Amino acid sequence: MSDHYGTREDANTYHAARGNASWAAATTGARDAALVRGSQSLDGLYGARYPGTITDAAQSLLWPRQGVIFRGQVFNDDVVPLPIIRAAYELALRELAAPGSTSPDYVPAGSIKRLKKGVGPLQKETEYAVPLTAAAARPVFSLIDGILAELIIAAPGGTTVTTLARF
């Protein structure tokens, strides 16, 4: 079973079509590693919102899945939808540029907002930022959210915006 979504060749074509020169300039090994990290990050960031269930408990990634309906079509349980592959390629590009950036570690105790030092022990002051949860500290990838919008299940607690046209 593959350890990343898509293929190296398709990733190369995808990034060439978008003019991502840094992808073309990277070594094959760096691109392969970025594809693995990008695919793992994709599953970590969005996996809880994937429709259906995994097809094999031993598979290393969360796709392929069974019971998936996309754009009105039932997906075969051996198919990875194109939005998943494209999102993995986008995250791989970010991982190539800055390894680990798509799934950063977060230490809430390290959030110092202001540190004031003066003369003597009474004039030292430390103010800590309001601690965030690990989920709130995750990076937001608007492009990838858009790529996956039709496929993934809405996030719990998300908002819906309704606009009314008035004529």
C-alpha positions as a Markdown table, in Angstrom:
| # | Residue | x | y | z |
|---|---|---|---|---|
| 1 | Met | 0.0 | 0.0 | 0.0 |
| 2 | Ser | 1.2 | 3.5 | -0.8 |
| 3 | Asp | 2.4 | 5.9 | 1.9 |
| 4 | His | 1.2 | 8.9 | 0.0 |
| 5 | Tyr | -1.7 | 10.0 | -2.3 |
| 6 | Gly | -1.3 | 10.2 | -6.0 |
| 7 | Thr | 1.9 | 9.6 | -7.9 |
| 8 | Arg | 5.2 | 11.4 | -8.2 |
| 9 | Glu | 4.6 | 11.9 | -11.9 |
| 10 | Asp | 1.2 | 13.3 | -11.4 |
| 11 | Ala | 2.5 | 15.6 | -8.7 |
| 12 | Asn | 5.2 | 16.9 | -11.0 |
| 13 | Thr | 2.5 | 17.6 | -13.7 |
| 14 | Tyr | 0.2 | 19.2 | -11.2 |
| 15 | His | 2.9 | 21.6 | -9.9 |
| 16 | Ala | 4.3 | 22.3 | -13.3 |
| 17 | Ala | 0.8 | 23.4 | -14.5 |
| 18 | Arg | 0.7 | 25.8 | -11.6 |
| 19 | Gly | 4.2 | 27.2 | -12.1 |
| 20 | Asn | 5.5 | 25.9 | -8.8 |
| 21 | Ala | 9.2 | 26.2 | -9.6 |
| 22 | Ser | 10.3 | 25.1 | -6.2 |
| 23 | Trp | 8.8 | 21.7 | -6.8 |
| 24 | Ala | 10.7 | 21.2 | -10.0 |
| 25 | Ala | 13.9 | 22.4 | -8.4 |
| 26 | Ala | 13.7 | 19.9 | -5.6 |
| 27 | Thr | 15.4 | 16.5 | -5.7 |
| 28 | Thr | 13.2 | 13.4 | -6.3 |
| 29 | Gly | 13.9 | 12.3 | -2.7 |
| 30 | Ala | 12.8 | 15.6 | -1.3 |
| 31 | Arg | 9.6 | 15.6 | -3.3 |
| 32 | Asp | 8.8 | 12.0 | -2.3 |
| 33 | Ala | 9.3 | 12.8 | 1.4 |
| 34 | Ala | 7.1 | 15.9 | 1.0 |
| 35 | Leu | 4.4 | 13.8 | -0.6 |
| 36 | Val | 4.5 | 11.4 | 2.4 |
| 37 | Arg | 4.4 | 14.3 | 4.9 |
| 38 | Gly | 1.7 | 16.1 | 3.0 |
| 39 | Ser | -0.5 | 13.0 | 2.8 |
| 40 | Gln | -0.1 | 12.3 | 6.5 |
| 41 | Ser | -0.9 | 15.9 | 7.3 |
| 42 | Leu | -4.0 | 15.8 | 5.1 |
| 43 | Asp | -5.3 | 12.8 | 7.0 |
| 44 | Gly | -4.5 | 14.4 | 10.3 |
| 45 | Leu | -6.2 | 17.7 | 9.5 |
| 46 | Tyr | -9.2 | 16.4 | 7.6 |
| 47 | Gly | -9.5 | 12.7 | 8.3 |
| 48 | Ala | -12.2 | 12.9 | 10.9 |
| 49 | Arg | -14.4 | 14.6 | 8.3 |
| 50 | Tyr | -13.9 | 12.1 | 5.5 |
| 51 | Pro | -17.1 | 10.3 | 4.4 |
| 52 | Gly | -17.4 | 6.5 | 4.5 |
| 53 | Thr | -15.1 | 4.1 | 6.2 |
| 54 | Ile | -11.6 | 2.8 | 5.4 |
| 55 | Thr | -11.5 | -0.3 | 3.2 |
| 56 | Asp | -8.7 | -2.1 | 5.0 |
| 57 | Ala | -7.7 | -1.8 | 8.6 |
| 58 | Ala | -4.1 | -2.3 | 7.6 |
| 59 | Gln | -3.9 | 0.6 | 5.1 |
| 60 | Ser | -1.4 | 3.3 | 6.0 |
| 61 | Leu | -3.6 | 6.2 | 4.9 |
| 62 | Leu | -7.3 | 6.9 | 5.3 |
| 63 | Trp | -8.1 | 6.5 | 1.6 |
| 64 | Pro | -9.4 | 4.5 | -0.2 |
| 65 | Arg | -12.7 | 4.3 | 1.6 |
| 66 | Gln | -16.0 | 2.6 | 1.1 |
| 67 | Gly | -19.5 | 4.0 | 1.2 |
| 68 | Val | -18.4 | 7.3 | -0.4 |
| 69 | Ile | -20.8 | 9.3 | -2.6 |
| 70 | Phe | -19.2 | 12.3 | -4.4 |
| 71 | Arg | -21.0 | 14.5 | -6.9 |
| 72 | Gly | -23.9 | 12.0 | -6.9 |
| 73 | Gln | -21.7 | 9.0 | -7.8 |
| 74 | Val | -20.9 | 6.1 | -5.6 |
| 75 | Phe | -17.1 | 5.7 | -5.5 |
| 76 | Asn | -15.6 | 2.3 | -5.9 |
| 77 | Asp | -13.8 | 1.3 | -2.7 |
| 78 | Asp | -10.4 | 1.2 | -4.5 |
| 79 | Val | -10.6 | 4.8 | -5.7 |
| 80 | Val | -9.1 | 7.9 | -4.1 |
| 81 | Pro | -11.0 | 11.0 | -5.2 |
| 82 | Leu | -9.2 | 13.7 | -7.2 |
| 83 | Pro | -9.8 | 16.4 | -4.5 |
| 84 | Ile | -7.9 | 14.2 | -1.9 |
| 85 | Ile | -5.0 | 13.8 | -4.3 |
| 86 | Arg | -4.9 | 17.5 | -5.2 |
| 87 | Ala | -5.1 | 18.5 | -1.6 |
| 88 | Ala | -2.2 | 16.2 | -0.8 |
| 89 | Tyr | -0.1 | 17.7 | -3.6 |
| 90 | Glu | -0.8 | 21.2 | -2.2 |
| 91 | Leu | 0.2 | 20.2 | 1.3 |
| 92 | Ala | 3.3 | 18.4 | -0.1 |
| 93 | Leu | 4.4 | 21.7 | -1.7 |
| 94 | Arg | 4.1 | 23.4 | 1.7 |
| 95 | Glu | 6.0 | 20.6 | 3.3 |
| 96 | Leu | 8.7 | 20.9 | 0.7 |
| 97 | Ala | 9.2 | 24.6 | 1.5 |
| 98 | Ala | 9.0 | 24.1 | 5.3 |
| 99 | Pro | 9.1 | 20.6 | 6.6 |
| 100 | Gly | 6.7 | 20.1 | 9.5 |
| 101 | Ser | 4.8 | 23.3 | 8.8 |
| 102 | Thr | 1.5 | 21.7 | 8.0 |
| 103 | Ser | 1.3 | 19.9 | 11.3 |
| 104 | Pro | 3.3 | 22.0 | 13.8 |
| 105 | Asp | 3.7 | 21.0 | 17.4 |
| 106 | Tyr | 2.0 | 23.4 | 19.8 |
| 107 | Val | 3.0 | 24.0 | 23.4 |
| 108 | Pro | 0.4 | 26.1 | 25.2 |
| 109 | Ala | 2.7 | 26.9 | 28.1 |
| 110 | Gly | 5.1 | 28.6 | 25.7 |
| 111 | Ser | 2.7 | 31.4 | 24.9 |
| 112 | Ile | 4.2 | 34.5 | 26.5 |
| 113 | Lys | 2.4 | 37.6 | 25.5 |
| 114 | Arg | 4.5 | 40.2 | 27.3 |
| 115 | Leu | 7.7 | 40.0 | 29.4 |
| 116 | Lys | 8.7 | 43.1 | 31.4 |
| 117 | Lys | 12.0 | 43.2 | 33.3 |
| 118 | Gly | 13.1 | 46.0 | 35.6 |
| 119 | Val | 15.4 | 46.5 | 38.5 |
| 120 | Gly | 14.8 | 44.2 | 41.4 |
| 121 | Pro | 12.6 | 41.2 | 41.8 |
| 122 | Leu | 9.4 | 43.2 | 42.3 |
| 123 | Gln | 9.5 | 44.8 | 38.9 |
| 124 | Lys | 9.6 | 41.6 | 36.9 |
| 125 | Glu | 6.3 | 40.9 | 35.2 |
| 126 | Thr | 5.2 | 38.1 | 32.8 |
| 127 | Glu | 1.9 | 38.0 | 31.1 |
| 128 | Tyr | 0.8 | 34.9 | 29.3 |
| 129 | Ala | -1.5 | 34.8 | 26.3 |
| 130 | Val | -4.8 | 33.1 | 26.6 |
| 131 | Pro | -4.1 | 29.5 | 26.0 |
| 132 | Leu | -5.4 | 28.0 | 22.9 |
| 133 | Thr | -6.4 | 24.4 | 22.2 |
| 134 | Ala | -4.2 | 22.4 | 19.9 |
| 135 | Ala | -7.0 | 22.4 | 17.3 |
| 136 | Ala | -7.3 | 26.2 | 17.5 |
| 137 | Ala | -3.6 | 26.5 | 16.9 |
| 138 | Arg | -3.6 | 24.5 | 13.7 |
| 139 | Pro | -2.8 | 26.3 | 10.5 |
| 140 | Val | -5.7 | 27.1 | 8.2 |
| 141 | Phe | -5.3 | 26.2 | 4.5 |
| 142 | Ser | -8.0 | 28.1 | 2.6 |
| 143 | Leu | -7.0 | 26.7 | -0.8 |
| 144 | Ile | -7.2 | 23.1 | 0.5 |
| 145 | Asp | -10.4 | 23.8 | 2.3 |
| 146 | Gly | -11.8 | 24.8 | -1.0 |
| 147 | Ile | -10.4 | 21.8 | -2.9 |
| 148 | Leu | -12.1 | 19.5 | -0.3 |
| 149 | Ala | -15.3 | 21.5 | 0.2 |
| 150 | Glu | -17.6 | 19.2 | -1.8 |
| 151 | Leu | -16.1 | 16.0 | -0.4 |
| 152 | Ile | -15.6 | 16.4 | 3.4 |
| 153 | Ile | -18.3 | 16.5 | 6.0 |
| 154 | Ala | -18.9 | 19.8 | 7.7 |
| 155 | Ala | -16.9 | 20.5 | 10.8 |
| 156 | Pro | -18.8 | 20.2 | 14.1 |
| 157 | Gly | -19.7 | 23.6 | 15.4 |
| 158 | Gly | -19.1 | 25.2 | 12.0 |
| 159 | Thr | -21.2 | 28.1 | 10.8 |
| 160 | Thr | -23.4 | 28.4 | 7.8 |
| 161 | Val | -23.8 | 31.7 | 6.1 |
| 162 | Thr | -27.0 | 32.4 | 4.2 |
| 163 | Thr | -27.4 | 35.4 | 2.0 |
| 164 | Leu | -30.7 | 36.8 | 0.8 |
| 165 | Ala | -30.9 | 38.6 | -2.5 |
| 166 | Arg | -33.3 | 41.5 | -2.6 |
| 167 | Phe | -34.5 | 42.8 | -5.9 |
